[in-house]
Amino acid sequence: MAEKIKKSIPLIIALILGGLIIAMTSFVPQSVQSDNVAAWATVGPSVSCSVEPVAGALSFGTILVSGVSDADDTATTTFTSNTIGYLKIHDWGDNINSDPGLWNSTSGPDTIVSPNAGEAATAVLAGGTEGYGIIAATTTGDGSGSELTIAQRYNTFYLSGLDPDAVGGLYWGTPTALTIASSSAAMTNRLVVVSHKAAISAATLAGNYKDTIIYTCSTTP
């Protein structure tokens, strides 16, 4: 799976103009009265983050019908600025039918929909049934300030309580970006580690599958 990691640093700027430009002329030559223009701006905080590994570095290799496959590496996001932070995710999937998942454009086409054919919030993957999704965790030993909270939909500890192969489903497109992790106060160098799992059925078409997942760092929910 080729995975594209993208970060975004929103900057909120409010600009308010106070007063009016008033030009008044009288009947007396060269007599002009005017008022002033007042302007002020508030610049909100910005957040920065770094992601490893770089785009294209994750792969499932060859997925077999007999079991659930894990990607060969994790995607780790580090918040590097001392602010409140939210990590959001959205998925391009097939980019045609609004289906999130691993897409095979050459044979079929075919999509391994996330997390399952019904696009549920979570699913337990099993060999012989198509499915694909992620789990996420954070570590309290890294960074400082407020600890990150992992959303239940992707929380490793919650999902592993359901089943070792439980995953959270991805949503297609920017309007449906979901929050993976968030902090309630300023923090710095906190980590979010995302793992990826996939399974196929005997009916899954052979070929090369790929997905584009976009991670966004923000200071707002």
Backbone torsions as a table, in degrees:
resi	resn	phi	psi	omega
1	MET	NA	126.9	173.8
2	ALA	-90.7	126.6	-174.0
3	GLU	-123.7	126.4	-178.8
4	LYS	-98.4	123.3	179.2
5	ILE	-106.8	129.7	-176.3
6	LYS	-133.1	139.5	175.6
7	LYS	-118.1	148.9	-179.2
8	SER	-133.2	136.4	179.8
9	ILE	-117.9	94.3	-177.9
10	PRO	-69.6	142.9	175.5
11	LEU	-124.5	119.1	-176.6
12	ILE	-98.7	121.4	-179.2
13	ILE	-125.5	124.6	175.9
14	ALA	-110.7	125.4	-179.5
15	LEU	-123.6	121.5	-179.5
16	ILE	-124.3	128.1	176.3
17	LEU	-96.0	124.4	179.9
18	GLY	-106.8	139.3	179.7
19	GLY	88.5	178.6	-179.1
20	LEU	-129.8	151.8	170.0
21	ILE	-83.5	115.2	-177.1
22	ILE	-118.4	118.6	176.7
23	ALA	-111.9	116.4	-178.7
24	MET	-119.5	131.6	176.7
25	THR	-121.1	142.1	177.6
26	SER	-110.9	-175.9	179.7
27	PHE	-82.7	-3.5	178.2
28	VAL	-85.5	125.0	-178.5
29	PRO	-55.5	139.4	176.2
30	GLN	62.1	24.0	176.8
31	SER	-106.6	112.6	-177.3
32	VAL	-131.8	133.8	174.4
33	GLN	-115.7	145.2	179.9
34	SER	-148.7	160.8	175.4
35	ASP	-112.5	170.2	-177.6
36	ASN	-96.7	165.0	173.4
37	VAL	-110.7	125.9	177.8
38	ALA	-108.0	133.6	-180.0
39	ALA	-136.3	140.3	174.3
40	TRP	-145.8	159.0	-177.5
41	ALA	-140.3	144.3	174.3
42	THR	-115.8	123.3	179.2
43	VAL	-104.3	116.9	-178.9
44	GLY	-74.0	168.9	-178.9
45	PRO	-70.4	153.3	176.0
46	SER	-117.2	156.3	-178.8
47	VAL	-121.3	145.3	176.2
48	SER	-128.7	149.6	179.5
49	CYS	-150.3	158.6	177.1
50	SER	-125.4	150.7	-175.8
51	VAL	-129.0	137.5	173.8
52	GLU	-132.1	145.4	-6.0
53	PRO	-78.4	-177.9	-179.8
54	VAL	-73.9	167.7	-178.5
55	ALA	-55.4	140.0	175.9
56	GLY	88.9	2.2	-173.3
57	ALA	-93.6	-5.8	-178.8
58	LEU	-100.9	140.3	-179.3
59	SER	-149.7	143.9	172.7
60	PHE	-90.1	-10.8	-173.0
61	GLY	66.6	-142.2	177.9
62	THR	-92.7	119.9	179.6
63	ILE	-89.3	129.2	-179.3
64	LEU	-102.6	152.7	-179.9
65	VAL	-66.5	-24.1	-170.4
66	SER	-74.7	-11.8	-177.3
67	GLY	-164.0	-173.7	178.9
68	VAL	-96.8	134.4	-178.5
69	SER	-104.8	142.5	174.7
70	ASP	-106.2	142.4	174.6
71	ALA	-63.5	156.2	-173.0
72	ASP	-76.1	-4.4	178.7
73	ASP	-156.7	169.1	176.6
74	THR	-105.2	163.1	172.8
75	ALA	-105.4	114.6	-176.2
76	THR	-110.1	121.5	177.1
77	THR	-104.4	130.2	177.2
78	THR	-115.6	122.5	174.0
79	PHE	-78.5	118.6	-173.2
80	THR	-104.1	-2.5	179.8
81	SER	-111.8	151.4	-176.1
82	ASN	-86.9	75.4	-178.3
83	THR	-144.2	171.5	165.7
84	ILE	-66.0	142.8	-177.0
85	GLY	-140.6	147.5	175.0
86	TYR	-129.8	133.0	174.7
87	LEU	-107.9	119.7	-177.3
88	LYS	-115.2	161.3	-176.3
89	ILE	-142.6	139.4	166.3
90	HIS	-144.0	163.1	-166.2
91	ASP	-128.5	139.0	177.4
92	TRP	-88.7	-27.7	178.3
93	GLY	52.4	-129.0	-179.3
94	ASP	-81.5	-13.5	178.2
95	ASN	59.5	18.7	-179.9
96	ILE	-126.8	-56.0	-175.8
97	ASN	-101.3	14.7	-179.0
98	SER	60.7	30.7	178.0
99	ASP	-100.1	122.7	174.5
100	PRO	-76.9	142.0	177.4
101	GLY	149.4	-173.6	176.7
102	LEU	-84.4	127.8	-170.8
103	TRP	-116.0	132.3	174.3
104	ASN	-109.7	106.8	-175.0
105	SER	-88.8	-11.3	-172.1
106	THR	-99.8	-27.2	-177.1
107	SER	-119.9	88.6	177.3
108	GLY	134.3	-80.2	-4.5
109	PRO	-70.6	171.6	-177.7
110	ASP	-145.8	144.6	178.9
111	THR	-129.7	129.3	169.5
112	ILE	-87.0	98.3	-169.9
113	VAL	-72.0	143.9	179.9
114	SER	-100.2	135.5	-9.9
115	PRO	-84.3	-13.9	176.9
116	ASN	-152.6	-177.1	-175.8
117	ALA	-60.5	-28.0	-178.8
118	GLY	-87.5	-0.1	-179.3
119	GLU	51.6	47.0	178.0
120	ALA	-71.2	172.7	177.8
121	ALA	-68.8	-43.0	178.0
122	THR	-136.7	163.4	178.3
123	ALA	-157.1	152.2	172.5
124	VAL	-98.1	116.0	-178.6
125	LEU	-77.9	149.6	178.3
126	ALA	-151.9	143.8	175.5
127	GLY	-59.0	135.3	-177.9
128	GLY	99.8	-9.3	178.5
129	THR	-130.9	129.3	-178.5
130	GLU	-66.5	137.5	176.6
131	GLY	-175.1	159.6	-174.7
132	TYR	-165.8	136.5	179.0
133	GLY	-174.8	-170.2	-175.5
134	ILE	-132.9	160.8	169.0
135	ILE	-132.4	154.0	-175.8
136	ALA	-137.2	149.9	178.6
137	ALA	-147.1	162.9	174.0
138	THR	-133.8	164.0	-179.8
139	THR	-121.7	134.7	-178.7
140	THR	-78.6	-14.4	-177.8
141	GLY	-81.5	-10.6	-179.0
142	ASP	-105.4	137.7	175.6
143	GLY	79.4	-170.1	-178.0
144	SER	-149.0	168.0	-178.7
145	GLY	87.3	-156.7	-177.9
146	SER	-59.0	139.5	176.5
147	GLU	-80.6	150.6	178.0
148	LEU	-80.1	143.4	174.1
149	THR	-107.7	125.7	178.9
150	ILE	-88.3	130.0	178.9
151	ALA	-59.1	140.2	-176.4
152	GLN	-55.5	-36.0	-178.2
153	ARG	-56.2	-32.3	-177.0
154	TYR	-116.9	2.0	-173.0
155	ASN	-67.4	120.7	-177.1
156	THR	-57.3	-43.7	-175.5
157	PHE	-70.3	-38.2	176.8
158	TYR	-66.5	-47.9	-176.1
159	LEU	-68.1	-38.6	179.9
160	SER	-66.3	-22.9	174.1
161	GLY	-69.5	-26.5	175.1
162	LEU	-78.6	-48.3	-178.8
163	ASP	-173.9	146.1	178.7
164	PRO	-59.1	-22.8	-179.2
165	ASP	-108.4	22.6	175.2
166	ALA	-77.7	143.3	-179.9
167	VAL	-139.6	161.7	172.0
168	GLY	-95.1	144.3	-178.0
169	GLY	-84.3	150.9	177.0
170	LEU	-91.1	155.4	174.7
171	TYR	-112.4	147.3	-177.2
172	TRP	-87.4	135.3	167.6
173	GLY	84.0	155.6	-176.3
174	THR	-60.4	-42.9	-176.8
175	PRO	-59.7	-20.5	-177.9
176	THR	-110.4	30.3	176.2
177	ALA	-60.1	136.2	-178.8
178	LEU	-112.6	148.1	178.4
179	THR	-85.5	125.0	175.7
180	ILE	-87.1	-46.4	-175.0
181	ALA	-142.8	153.6	179.8
182	SER	-154.6	158.4	175.2
183	SER	-119.9	152.4	-179.3
184	SER	-93.9	-9.5	179.1
185	ALA	-152.7	177.7	-177.0
186	ALA	-61.7	142.8	177.5
187	MET	-152.9	163.4	177.5
188	THR	-145.9	144.9	178.1
189	ASN	59.9	28.0	171.3
190	ARG	-81.5	149.0	-174.1
191	LEU	-114.6	147.2	168.3
192	VAL	-125.5	120.2	-177.3
193	VAL	-109.6	119.4	-176.3
194	VAL	-110.5	128.6	176.0
195	SER	-111.2	152.5	-174.0
196	HIS	-124.0	136.6	-179.8
197	LYS	-131.3	151.2	178.8
198	ALA	-150.8	153.4	176.3
199	ALA	-145.2	154.7	-179.3
200	ILE	-129.3	168.8	175.2
201	SER	-114.0	173.7	178.2
202	ALA	-65.2	-21.4	-178.2
203	ALA	-90.0	-6.0	179.6
204	THR	-64.8	128.3	-178.1
205	LEU	-67.2	141.0	175.9
206	ALA	-68.9	149.4	178.5
207	GLY	149.4	-174.1	179.8
208	ASN	-99.0	124.2	-178.8
209	TYR	-109.4	147.8	178.8
210	LYS	-147.4	163.7	177.7
211	ASP	-149.1	153.2	173.8
212	THR	-118.7	115.7	178.9
213	ILE	-112.4	129.8	-177.9
214	ILE	-112.3	122.0	176.0
215	TYR	-100.4	134.8	-178.1
216	THR	-128.0	128.7	174.4
217	CYS	-94.6	135.4	-176.4
218	SER	-146.4	161.4	173.4
219	THR	-98.7	0.1	-177.4
220	THR	-124.9	149.8	179.7
221	PRO	-62.0	NA	NA
